[in-house]
Amino acid sequence: MLSKKSRKARRILFDSIYKILSDSFVCDFGLQNYTIKVKFASY
């Protein structure tokens, strides 16, 4: 049986993991857009 505290801790853990994943995804997406712009600018 899960206590209230462990359930809350698990939610915090998942929230932080989700935030890290979404942050890195946004960063990757931004980097891809940046490299595409640089490639077009160099032509």
C-alpha positions in Angstrom: 0.0 0.0 0.0 1.3 3.4 -0.9 1.3 6.1 1.7 0.3 9.6 0.8 3.9 10.8 1.1 5.4 8.3 -1.3 2.6 9.0 -3.8 3.4 12.7 -3.6 7.1 12.0 -4.0 6.4 9.8 -7.0 4.4 12.6 -8.6 7.2 15.1 -8.0 9.7 12.7 -9.5 7.6 12.2 -12.6 7.0 16.0 -12.9 10.7 16.7 -12.8 11.5 13.9 -15.3 8.8 15.2 -17.6 10.1 18.8 -17.3 13.7 17.7 -18.1 12.5 15.7 -21.1 10.4 18.5 -22.4 13.2 21.0 -21.8 15.7 18.9 -23.7 13.2 18.3 -26.5 12.6 22.0 -26.9 16.4 22.6 -26.8 16.9 20.0 -29.5 14.1 21.4 -31.6 15.6 24.9 -31.3 19.1 23.7 -32.2 17.7 22.0 -35.3 15.9 25.2 -36.4 19.1 27.2 -35.7 21.2 24.8 -37.9 18.7 24.9 -40.7 18.7 28.7 -40.6 22.5 28.8 -40.6 22.6 26.4 -43.6 20.1 28.5 -45.6 22.0 31.7 -44.7 25.3 30.2 -45.9 24.0 29.5 -49.3 
